[in-house]
Amino acid sequence: MSTDDTGRPRASTAAGGTPGTAAGTAAGAAGNGRAVGIKQVAAHAGVSPGTVSNVLNRPERVAAATRARVEQAIVELGFVRNGSASTLRAGHSSTIGLMVLDLANPFFTDVARGVEDVASERGYAVILSSSGESDEREQRNLRVLAEQRVRGVLLTPVGDEGGNADRLRDRGVPVVLLDHPTPRANQCSVAVDDVAGGELAVTHLLEDGARTLGFVTGPPGLRQCADRRRGALRALRAAGLGRDVLREVSVGAMNARAGQEAARRLLDSGAPLPEAIFCANDLLALGVLRVLQQAGVKVPTDVALIGYDDIEFSAAAAVPLSSVRQPTYQLGRIATELLLEECDESGGHAHQQVMFQPELVVRESSRAAADDRESNSA
């Protein structure tokens, strides 16, 4: 402690505060490691503690100029609200949970951007977690989210929409199914028509002249894989072909490594390679593409290839990958809007089942195959 000219202790200031003022006292408390409270913020901004509380919890009730003054005081003092206390009072927090199948899949990264943008606009934070395509892990993570008193949950379930989601609803936690349709009228869902997507992909390959096809897919229990397979078979029936022309290779994951495994199994089977391969997502397709190229198989001259999701990496692949595009960002936005609407305690929410239609994106991995076949037959 310093002294003045008379030897008496000199008052000190912190963060520009003046000794003896409320600002100096509050800033000093922060500088000494003590938490700054609502009363200090109120004194610094020249308002009542109730006004600070309204800015934090009901900002629409506070005049813009006053709100700006309080917000500036919060920044200057480094005030951090006690989230645990407000959660206990409200019975829930200002967070929502997002549970996806695989955080490593860029598809879910794009979905999460849509979720976070809407959540941020509405004053919510997002707790992101992954089930890793494991029902047990999904149950465990959802239980943790419920214990954290999240306001609601966006869920891409491993299995059907029952079970784990129902247990959350029973605890009063709203749930919107994401990338998963539901037949339930009392449940919100946002999804893409994957049956139509599978049909788009295989119809394109058949129109390019392929008559033997491979289907590389992930775990059969995943709804997305099952629906894309249904669409592929529907395209075969429409073309007058039986399912015997479709060679299926099922792998345990939906990533590039699993795609490489599937391609090696096709190469090592001893049977001729199919003329075209449809993969249940782009990561599988990129893995297949790598192994085929290493083996000297030309894509698309020898084998046409198409994926699903149209992730950013698809267009930048060594052979730009044809794919079935999903509106990933919009999936996240719409699902979050529905969830927060359901969380709104004012009532009036009507459950919706939103179904987007996919779009075929044709690139070199399948497009040139048709040109080659036409030139060979000429």
C-alpha positions in Angstrom: 0.0 0.0 0.0 1.4 3.5 -0.9 1.3 6.5 1.4 0.7 10.2 0.7 3.0 13.1 1.8 1.8 12.9 5.4 2.5 9.2 5.7 -1.2 8.2 5.7 -2.4 5.3 3.5 -3.3 6.4 0.0 -6.6 5.2 -1.4 -6.2 3.1 -4.5 -8.4 2.8 -7.6 -9.0 -0.1 -9.9 -9.9 -0.2 -13.6 -10.2 3.5 -13.7 -12.7 3.8 -10.8 -12.6 6.8 -8.5 -12.0 6.1 -4.8 -15.2 6.1 -2.9 -17.5 5.9 -5.9 -19.7 2.9 -6.7 -17.8 2.2 -9.9 -14.5 2.3 -8.0 -15.9 -0.1 -5.3 -17.3 -2.5 -7.9 -14.2 -2.5 -10.0 -12.1 -2.9 -6.9 -14.2 -6.0 -5.9 -13.6 -7.5 -9.4 -9.9 -6.7 -9.1 -9.7 -8.4 -5.8 -11.2 -11.6 -7.2 -14.6 -11.0 -5.6 -17.6 -11.6 -8.0 -19.4 -8.5 -9.2 -23.1 -8.7 -8.4 -26.2 -7.1 -9.7 -26.1 -4.3 -7.1 -22.6 -3.2 -8.3 -23.8 -3.2 -11.9 -26.8 -1.2 -10.9 -24.7 1.4 -9.1 -22.3 1.6 -11.9 -25.1 2.2 -14.5 -27.1 4.5 -12.2 -30.2 2.3 -12.2 -32.0 0.0 -9.8 -31.1 -3.7 -9.3 -34.5 -4.5 -10.7 -33.7 -2.8 -13.9 -30.5 -4.8 -14.2 -32.5 -8.0 -13.6 -34.9 -7.0 -16.4 -32.1 -6.4 -18.8 -30.8 -9.9 -18.1 -34.1 -11.7 -18.1 -36.7 -9.5 -19.9 -34.7 -7.0 -22.0 -37.8 -6.0 -24.0 -39.2 -4.3 -20.9 -36.3 -1.8 -20.7 -35.8 1.3 -22.8 -33.1 1.0 -25.4 -30.9 3.7 -23.9 -31.1 2.3 -20.4 -30.5 -1.2 -21.6 -27.4 0.0 -23.5 -26.1 1.7 -20.3 -26.6 -1.5 -18.2 -25.0 -3.6 -20.9 -22.0 -1.3 -21.0 -21.7 -1.6 -17.2 -21.8 -5.3 -17.4 -18.9 -5.3 -19.9 -16.8 -2.8 -17.9 -17.2 -4.6 -14.6 -16.9 -8.1 -16.1 -20.2 -9.2 -14.5 -21.1 -12.9 -15.1 -24.6 -13.9 -14.1 -25.2 -16.8 -11.8 -26.7 -19.3 -14.3 -27.2 -22.0 -11.6 -29.4 -19.6 -9.5 -31.5 -18.5 -12.5 -31.9 -22.1 -13.6 -33.2 -23.2 -10.2 -35.7 -20.3 -10.1 -37.0 -21.0 -13.7 -36.8 -24.8 -13.5 -34.8 -24.8 -16.7 -31.8 -23.1 -18.3 -31.4 -20.9 -21.4 -29.7 -23.8 -23.2 -30.9 -26.4 -25.7 -29.3 -29.7 -26.4 -28.3 -31.0 -29.9 -27.7 -34.7 -30.2 -26.4 -36.0 -33.5 -25.1 -39.3 -34.8 -21.5 -38.3 -35.6 -19.8 -35.1 -34.9 -17.0 -36.0 -37.4 -19.5 -36.0 -40.3 -19.6 -32.6 -42.0 -23.3 -33.0 -42.7 -24.0 -32.5 -39.0 -21.5 -29.6 -38.8 -23.7 -27.7 -41.4 -26.8 -28.7 -39.5 -25.3 -27.4 -36.2 -24.5 -24.0 -37.9 -28.2 -23.6 -38.5 -29.1 -24.6 -35.0 -26.6 -22.3 -33.4 -27.6 -19.3 -35.5 -31.2 -19.5 -34.5 -30.4 -20.3 -30.9 -28.0 -17.3 -30.7 -30.7 -15.0 -32.2 -33.1 -16.1 -29.4 -30.6 -15.8 -26.6 -29.9 -19.5 -26.1 -26.7 -21.5 -26.0 -26.3 -25.0 -27.5 -24.9 -28.0 -25.8 -23.7 -30.3 -28.6 -23.1 -34.0 -28.2 -22.9 -37.2 -30.3 -24.3 -40.6 -29.8 -21.6 -42.2 -32.0 -24.5 -44.2 -33.5 -24.8 -46.0 -30.2 -28.1 -46.3 -28.4 -26.5 -46.8 -25.1 -24.4 -43.6 -25.5 -27.5 -41.8 -26.7 -29.4 -42.7 -23.5 -26.5 -41.6 -21.3 -26.0 -38.3 -23.0 -29.7 -37.5 -23.0 -29.9 -38.2 -19.3 -27.0 -35.7 -18.8 -28.8 -33.1 -20.8 -32.0 -33.6 -18.7 -29.9 -33.2 -15.5 -28.6 -30.0 -16.9 -32.2 -28.8 -17.2 -31.9 -27.9 -20.9 -34.9 -26.1 -22.2 -35.4 -28.6 -25.1 -33.5 -31.1 -27.2 -32.9 -31.6 -30.9 -32.4 -35.3 -31.5 -31.2 -37.4 -34.4 -32.0 -40.8 -32.9 -30.0 -43.9 -33.5 -33.2 -46.0 -33.8 -36.8 -45.1 -34.0 -38.3 -42.0 -32.5 -39.7 -43.7 -29.4 -37.9 -44.8 -26.2 -35.2 -42.3 -25.4 -37.1 -39.3 -26.8 -40.3 -40.4 -24.9 -38.5 -40.5 -21.6 -37.3 -36.9 -22.1 -40.8 -35.8 -22.9 -42.1 -37.5 -19.8 -39.7 -35.3 -17.8 -41.2 -32.2 -19.5 -38.4 -31.6 -21.9 -39.6 -30.8 -25.5 -38.0 -32.8 -28.2 -37.8 -32.2 -32.0 -36.6 -35.0 -34.2 -33.9 -33.8 -36.5 -33.1 -35.6 -39.8 -35.7 -38.1 -38.8 -39.4 -38.1 -39.9 -42.2 -39.2 -37.6 -45.7 -40.4 -38.2 -46.8 -39.0 -34.8 -49.2 -36.0 -34.9 -48.0 -34.9 -31.5 -44.3 -34.7 -32.3 -42.3 -32.2 -34.3 -39.8 -33.4 -36.8 -37.7 -32.0 -39.6 -36.2 -34.4 -42.2 -35.4 -35.0 -45.8 -37.2 -37.5 -48.0 -34.4 -40.1 -48.1 -36.5 -42.6 -50.1 -36.8 -40.0 -52.8 -33.1 -39.3 -52.5 -32.1 -42.9 -53.0 -34.4 -43.1 -56.0 -32.8 -40.0 -57.5 -29.3 -41.4 -57.2 -30.0 -44.9 -58.7 -32.3 -43.5 -61.4 -29.4 -41.2 -62.5 -27.0 -44.2 -62.6 -29.5 -46.3 -64.6 -30.2 -43.4 -67.0 -26.4 -43.2 -67.6 -26.5 -46.8 -68.8 -25.5 -48.8 -65.8 -27.1 -52.2 -65.4 -25.2 -53.7 -62.5 -25.0 -51.6 -59.3 -23.3 -51.6 -55.9 -24.9 -50.1 -52.8 -22.4 -49.3 -50.0 -24.4 -48.6 -46.8 -23.8 -48.2 -43.1 -25.5 -50.0 -40.2 -28.9 -51.3 -41.4 -30.5 -50.1 -38.2 -30.0 -46.4 -39.2 -33.2 -45.0 -40.6 -31.3 -43.0 -43.2 -29.6 -46.1 -44.6 -32.8 -48.1 -44.7 -34.7 -45.3 -46.5 -32.0 -44.7 -49.1 -32.0 -48.5 -49.8 -35.8 -48.4 -50.2 -35.4 -45.6 -52.8 -32.7 -47.5 -54.7 -35.0 -50.6 -54.9 -37.9 -48.4 -56.0 -35.7 -47.0 -58.9 -34.8 -50.6 -59.9 -38.5 -51.6 -60.0 -39.4 -48.6 -62.1 -36.7 -49.6 -64.6 -38.0 -53.1 -64.8 -35.0 -54.6 -63.0 -34.8 -57.0 -60.0 -32.9 -56.5 -56.8 -30.4 -59.2 -58.0 -28.6 -56.5 -60.0 -27.8 -54.6 -56.8 -24.8 -55.9 -54.8 -25.1 -54.6 -51.2 -22.1 -54.0 -48.9 -22.9 -53.1 -45.4 -20.3 -51.6 -43.1 -20.3 -50.7 -39.4 -19.9 -46.9 -39.7 -20.7 -44.0 -42.1 -17.2 -42.7 -42.6 -14.4 -42.8 -45.2 -12.5 -45.6 -43.5 -15.6 -47.8 -43.7 -15.9 -46.8 -47.3 -12.4 -48.0 -48.0 -13.3 -51.3 -46.3 -16.3 -51.7 -48.5 -14.3 -51.0 -51.7 -11.7 -53.6 -50.7 -14.5 -56.2 -50.2 -15.8 -55.5 -53.7 -12.4 -55.7 -55.2 -11.5 -58.9 -53.3 -14.8 -60.7 -54.0 -13.6 -62.2 -57.3 -16.7 -61.0 -59.0 -16.6 -58.2 -61.7 -17.0 -54.8 -60.3 -20.5 -53.2 -60.7 -20.8 -50.6 -63.4 -21.9 -48.0 -60.8 -21.9 -47.7 -57.1 -24.3 -45.7 -54.9 -23.0 -44.9 -51.4 -25.3 -44.0 -48.5 -23.3 -40.9 -47.7 -20.4 -38.9 -49.2 -17.8 -40.0 -46.6 -18.4 -43.6 -47.7 -18.1 -42.6 -51.3 -14.9 -40.7 -50.8 -13.4 -43.8 -49.1 -14.6 -46.0 -52.0 -13.1 -43.5 -54.5 -9.7 -43.6 -52.9 -9.4 -47.4 -52.9 -10.7 -47.7 -56.5 -8.1 -45.1 -57.7 -5.3 -46.9 -55.8 -6.3 -50.1 -57.5 -6.2 -48.5 -61.0 -9.9 -48.4 -61.4 -11.0 -45.3 -63.4 -13.9 -43.3 -62.0 -16.2 -42.9 -63.9 -15.0 -44.7 -67.0 -14.8 -48.1 -65.3 -17.2 -47.5 -62.4 -19.6 -44.5 -61.9 -19.9 -43.3 -58.4 -22.4 -41.2 -56.5 -22.7 -40.3 -52.8 -25.3 -38.6 -50.6 -25.4 -35.3 -48.5 -23.3 -33.2 -50.9 -20.8 -32.1 -48.2 -18.3 -29.4 -49.0 -15.5 -32.0 -49.7 -17.5 -33.7 -52.4 -16.9 -31.0 -55.1 -13.2 -30.8 -54.2 -12.5 -34.6 -54.4 -9.8 -35.9 -56.8 -12.8 -36.8 -59.1 -15.6 -34.3 -58.1 -18.3 -36.4 -56.6 -21.9 -36.6 -57.7 -24.2 -36.5 -54.8 -27.7 -36.1 -53.5 -27.9 -32.7 -51.8 -29.7 -32.1 -48.5 -30.6 -28.6 -47.2 -28.4 -29.1 -44.1 -28.4 -25.5 -42.8 -32.1 -25.1 -43.3 -32.7 -28.4 -41.4 -31.0 -27.0 -38.4 -32.7 -23.6 -38.6 -36.3 -24.9 -39.0 -35.8 -27.6 -36.3 -34.6 -25.0 -33.8 -37.4 -22.6 -34.6 -39.9 -25.4 -34.0 -38.2 -26.4 -30.7 -38.1 -22.8 -29.3 -41.7 -22.3 -30.4 -42.7 -25.4 -28.4 -40.6 -24.2 -25.4 -42.6 -20.9 -25.4 -44.9 -21.2 -22.4 -47.4 -18.8 -24.0 -49.0 -21.7 -25.8 -50.4 -21.9 -29.2 -47.8 -24.3 -30.6 -48.9 -26.6 -33.3 -46.7 -29.7 -34.0 -45.3 -29.9 -37.5 -43.7 -32.6 -39.5 -41.5 -30.9 -42.1 -40.2 -32.9 -45.0 -37.7 -31.4 -47.4 -37.1 -32.8 -50.9 -33.5 -33.7 -51.9 -31.7 -32.5 -55.0 -29.5 -34.4 -57.5 -26.1 -32.8 -58.0 -24.2 -34.4 -61.0 -20.5 -34.0 -61.3 -17.6 -35.9 -63.0 -17.8 -39.1 -60.9 -20.9 -40.2 -62.8 -21.4 -37.7 -65.6 -18.6 -38.8 -67.9 -19.6 -42.4 -67.7 -22.6 -41.8 -70.0 -20.5 -39.9 -72.5 -17.9 -42.7 -72.7 -20.6 -45.4 -73.2 -22.3 -43.3 -75.9 -18.9 -42.9 -77.8 -18.2 -46.6 -77.5 -21.5 -47.6 -78.9 -21.3 -45.1 -81.8 
